[in-house]
């Protein structure tokens, strides 16, 4: 059986041309003789790296992103994203996806190409040719120009299809089918997706290149850039800023979330931010710098820092005071826990003014003047039960003459729970179905009645957590030191050309 050294050079070249990019580099590294024949250039190493990111054991999943409605599959919150990596052709590394901004992994030219796309097929075959490096570069540039023109034609075809979506003459509001435009867009995706992955750069490479020093490019400053990162769902602020520190109650023991439009959800979208520590040159989530203004002030974007940013480790090394860092971390966590607890406490008093209106107002006109959304069905029947209303509402302390909220403290919670149980018994045993449906017509009031015990349970649970943190403030510091939950990747200056 013939071995490589005994094969004619022409046959050897033919074999090498049919390798995949990963095998090409592996073969060139087996001996100096093969390396001299293959003579890999940077383009070959780029192709190898881009092929590795498509392998599940190296790069993780290949997510699917639909640009016309921003649908990402799987979502950012799924476990599949935890080990997902992308190739940076600046520093020539496979890095966690958090080391890239959103554009670098979601824009069509930079995405991982899905199976069946043109780029996915190209990743399975090397474009190596037995030519001198200078001649190979000319061929590569020629193919690049051809691909660029092909991409331009595909994008223009999609635009033309959407321009054709014009309603018939005389029927400006007629429904127009988008099928042709969607089909053209899906066909173009096969050619466009992943076509410019070789230009993808990580956060650190962009920093070294000076991208974050441009006006409006990021939210921090030149020394410590703050870059918009992923958007994930969190139920509470302390879950977003102190990830995995506390184990919340199970979902079945948590009240439903109240939304402005009455939408029931298990959480709200929170934007994560990647920030670079100027001291250690590593990238972290913004929480590692003890920056949490929007948690207390409900800001959508962090403001530029007024003092130098230091991550938790650098803060500890610079000030050499674990007590100072512990105080800052525990103070931030406690402020969020207390804010969350205060919200639960206010929720416990939410529905009493509504119950009062149901019992007191005897007709529709008085109810409408009170500013409600209108009387529920059966309000006149409900108002006849004044004796029950006195049993439920009698003795409550009202904040003003309008009786729009009650005054209460922690000691009143058992009494309020007893009153609510009486109100539930009254609804379930003495009201007919139409009247009951009218009483529960307000979704927020319905959530309050049904989830009252869950709200109270979470209030007391948060009090136990607050007492635990106050008694052992070092828990927060120990958690940060044991496993930094905010670090993305240690990135020194990128030495490779960009």
N, C-alpha and C positions, 0 to 999 in steps of 0.2 A: 504494500500500500504506500503510495507516494505521500511524502510530507511536504509542508510548505516550502522549505528550502530547495526541494528538488523540482518544484513545479516551474514551468515557463512563466516568465514575468507577465505575459499577456493573459494567461489563465488566472494568475494571481490577481491581476487588476480586475478581471471580470468578476471574480469571487468577492473582492472587496466592495465593488460597486453595488452589490446586492445585499450588503449588510445593513442593519439598522444603525442609527447614530450611536447608540450605547455600545453595541458590539464593535463598531469602528474604533472608538477610543480605547476600549478594552484590548483590542488586538494590537493597536499601536503601542501599548504599554507592556506588551509581553517580552519584547526584545528590541535592542537598538537597531537590528536589521529591518524589522517590520516598521519601526518608527521612521526609519530613513525612507522606506518605500511609501508609506502613507503620508508622512509629513503633515500631521494635522495642524490646522490653523485655528484662530479664535472662532471662526464661524462654525467649525466642527464641534468645538466644545460647547458653543451656544446651543447647537442642535441637540447634543447629548443631554444638556441640562433641561431643555424644553421637553424632551422625550421622557425624562425621568419624572417630571411633574405630572405626567398623565398616568403614571403607574400607581395603583392604589397603595402599594406597600411603601412608596416614597413620597408621593404628592397628595395622597388622600383622594377625596371625591372630585368629580367633575360636576360642579353645580350648573343648573340650567337657569338662565335669566331671560325673561321675556321683556324686551325694552318697551313695547307699546303700552304695557300696564304695570311695569316694574315688579313683576311677579318673580320671586326668587325661590327655587326649589333645590334643596331644602332651605328652610328659613335660617336666619342667623342664630336663632336660639337652639337649633337642633344639635345633638351630640356629634353628628357627622362633621361639623365644622371645627371641632376642637383640634383634631390632628391634621387639618387641611393645610397644605403648603403650596407656595408658588415660587417660581424661578425668578431670580433677579439677575439679569444679564449685565449688570454693572459690577457687582462684587462676586458674581458667579457662584451663588449659593441658593439652595432651597431653604426658604425662610417661612415661618408661620404667617398665615394670611394677615394677621394683625400688623405685620411690619409693612403693609402696603396700604395706601389710601384707597378710597372707594373707586376712584376712576381707574386705578391700575388693575383692578380685577373685575370690574363690572362693565366697562366700556367694551363694545363688541371687538375691536381689534386686539384687546389685551386679555380677553377671557380665555379660560381653558376651552379648547375646541371640543365639542361633544362627539361621541362616536358617530362615524358616517360623514363628518364634515371634511372639507378638503385638507385643512391643516392637520387633522387627526390622521388622515391617510399619509400625508407627507412625513409625519413623525415616525412612521414605520419603515421608512426607506431613506438611506443617506443620499445626499446629492454629490458625494465625493467623486472626483474625476482624476485620472492619472495625468495631471498637468502641473506646471510650475505654479507656485502660489500667486504670482502676479497675474498669470492668465486665468487662474481659477477665480480671482477676485473680479475680473472683468466679466466672466460668465455669471457670477453671483449677482453683480450689479445689473446685468442685462435681464436676468430673471426677475429681480426686484422691480425694475421698471415695468416689465410686462405685467407682473402681479398688481402693481399700483394702478395701472391703466384698467385692468380687469375689475378691480375693486371700484374704481370710479364709475365704470359702466354699470355695475350692479347697483350702486347707490342711486345713480340717476334713474334706473329702471323702477326702483321702489318709489322715488319721488314722482315719476310720471304716472304711476298707477294711482297714487293718492290724488293727483291733480285731476284725474278722470272722474273722481267721485263728485259729480255735479248732478243735482236733481233735474228731472225733466222740465222742459219749458212750461211755465204756467202752474207748476206744482213745486214751489220752493221748499215745502215741508215734507215732501215725499221721502220715504225711507230708501236709502241707497245701500246696496250690498257692498260690503268691504271684502268679499271673498277673494277677488282678484288681487287687491292690494296686499292682503294678508299672505296670499300664496306667493306673491313676488317677494315679500319681505322674508318669508321663511326660506325661499330659495337663495336669496342674497346672503342670509345668515350662514349658509353652508360655505360660502366663499370668504365672508368677511370675518367670521368669528375666529379669533386667535391669529389673524394674519400679521399682527405687529407685536407679537409677544417678545420678540428680540429687543424691543425698545422699552419693555417694562423695567422700572427701577423701584427699588425699595425706598423707604422713608430716609434711611441714612444716605443712600447714594444721591437722592434728590437734595438732601441737605448739603452734601459735599459739592454738588454741582451748582448750588446757589439758588435752587428753585424756591426755597422757602423764604428767601430774602426779598422776593418781589412783592410789591404792594398788593394787598388783598389775597395773597396766596395762603395765608394761615392767620390764626387768631392771636398768636403770641408775639414774640419779638425775634430779632435775627439770631440772638444767642440761644434762645429757648423757644423754638417754634411749637405751636399747638395746632394739630391738624385734625380736622373732622374725620372720625372713624365710623364704625358700624353703629347701627341702631338696633337696640334689643329691648325686649319687654321686661320690665320689672314692676312688681306690685308696689314697692315702697322705695323711698330714697335710700335708706340704709342698705338695702339689698344691692342697689346699683353702685354705691360708693365703698361699701365694705363687703365685697363679694366673698361668699362662702364663710364669713366669720360666724354668723349666727344661723341656726337652722330654724326657719319659720315654722309655724304650725302647719299641719297638712292642709291641702286645698279644701277638703271637705269641712274643715273647722274655721274657714275664713269667710267673712261676709262678701257678698257680691260688690263689685266696684260700681260706683255711681258715675255715670257719664253725663255730659251735658245734653246729649241727644238721647239719653235713655238706653244706651247700648250696654249690654252686660259683657264684661270682659274680665279676664284674670290678671290684667296688668296694663301698663301704659308704655308707649315707646319712649325710651331714653337714648339720647345720642351719646356715644362714647367719643373720647378725644385722646389722641396719641400725642405725648409731649416728650421732648428730648431734654434730658438732664445735662446742663452744660458742664457739670463737674465730672461725671463718670462716662459721658457720651453714650448712655444707654437710653432706650425708648421705653416709656411706661405709659400705662393709662393715667389720665390726669389725676385720678384719686391718689396716686402714689406721691403727689406733691401737696396733699392736703388742701386741694382746691375744690371746694364744693359750694360755690355761691348759689347755683340755681336750686339746690336742695332746700335752702332756707328762704330764698327770695323769688323762687319760681322764674328764674331767668332761663331763656332758651339757649343762650350761648354764653360761654365764659368770657369775662373781660380780660384784656391784656394784664398780666401780672405787674403789680407795682413794686414788688421786691424780687430779688433773684430767686429762681426756682431751684429747689434742691429736693431730690427724691428722698425717701425715708432713710435709705442707707447712708447717703451723703450727708443728710442732716445730722445723723447720729455721729458720723466720723468728724464732721466739721465742728459741731458744738460740744461733742463728747459729754452729752448729758442725756442719758436715757429718760430721766424724769421729765425733761422739757418735751421730748418727742411723745412720751406717754401722755402728758397733759394735753398736747394738741390733738392727738388721735382720739383719745377718750372724750374730749370736749366736743369734737365734731360728731362722733357717733351718738353721744348722749343728746345733743341738740336735735338730731334727726329722730331719735327714738321718742323724745318728749313731744316733738311736733306731731309725730304719728299718733302718739297716745292722746294728745289734745284733740286731734281730729276725731278719734273714736269717741272721746268724751262728749264732744259737741254733737256727734251723730246720735247719741243716746237721748238727747233732748229734742231731736228734730221734729218728731211727729206729733207732739202733744198739742201744738197750736192747731194742727189739722183736725185732731180728735175734738178739740174744743169747738171748732167751727161746725163740725158735723152735728154736735149736740145743741149748740146755742142758736144758730141761724134757722129760722122757721120757714123761710120762703126763698125763692130763687132771687128775687130782687135784692134782698139784704145780703145774700151770699155774693152776688156779682159786685155790689158796691164794696165788699170787703177785698176785692182784688183777686179772687181766686180764678181758676180757669173755667169756672162754671159749675153748677151744682151737679153732683152725681145723681144717678137714677135712684129714686126712692128716698130722697133727702127728707121729704115731709114725714114719711113713716119713721125714719130714724130719729127725727127731732121729737117725736112723741114720748120717747123713752127718757124723760128728764131725770127720773129717779136713778136710772142706771148711770146717766151722765154725772150726776152728783157723786155717786159712789166711786166713779173712776177719776173724776177731775177735782173733787172736793179736797181742799187743803193744799193744793199746789200753789207755789209762790210764782207769780207772774212778774216779768221784768218791767212791764209798763201797762198802761190802760188798754192798749190794743191787744194784749195777750198774744203776742206773736212769738214769744219764747218764755221758757220757764227758768227760774233760778234754782240751782241745785248744786250739791257737792257729792263727794264720794259716799258719804254716809247715807245719802238719799237713794242710792242705787237699788238696794233691796226693795224699798217701798215702790219705786218706779216699776220694777219688774213685776211686783204683785199687781199693780194697777193695769199694766199691759196684759197680763194673763187674764184679768177680768174682762178687758175689752175683747180679747180673742174669744173667750167663752161666750160673750154676748153676741159677737158676730156669727159664730158657728152654730149657736143653738137657737137664737131668737130672730134672726134675719132670714128672709127668703132669698133665693138665688139672685133675682134682679137687683134687690137692694144691696146685697153683699157685693155684687159686681160693681155697683156704683160707688160703694165705699172704697173699693180697691182699684178705682179707675186710674189713680195717680201711681205710676210705676215706682217712683222714689218712695212714696208712702208704703206701697206694698212691700218693697225690699226692706224698709225699716221695720215693719211689723213682723215679717217672716224671719229676718236675720238678727233680731234684737239680741238674743242670747249669744250669738256668734260675735257681735260687736262688743258686748260686755266681756266675753271671754278673752278676746284679743286685747282689750284694755288692761285687764288684770295680768295677762301674760307679759305685756310690755312693761308693766310695773315691776314684775319679777326680774325681767332682763335688765332694767335700769338699776335695780338694787344690786344685781350681780356685778354689773360693770362698775358701779360706784364702789363696791366693796373690793373688787379686784381689777383695778384699771390696767394692770400689766397684761391682761388677757389680750388686749388689742395689739400691743407691741409684740408679744410672743407670737401671735398669729402672723404678723408682718415679717418677723425675722425667720420664722420656721419655714414659710413658703410664700415668697413674695407673689401675691395674686395679681399684681398690676404689671409685672415685667413682661415685655414682649420679646425682646432679644437683646443680647449684649452686642452692640455694633460700634466698633472703632472706626477710624477713618477708612473709607473705601480705597483700597490701593489699586484696584483694577481700573482700567480706563473706562470712561462712561460715554 
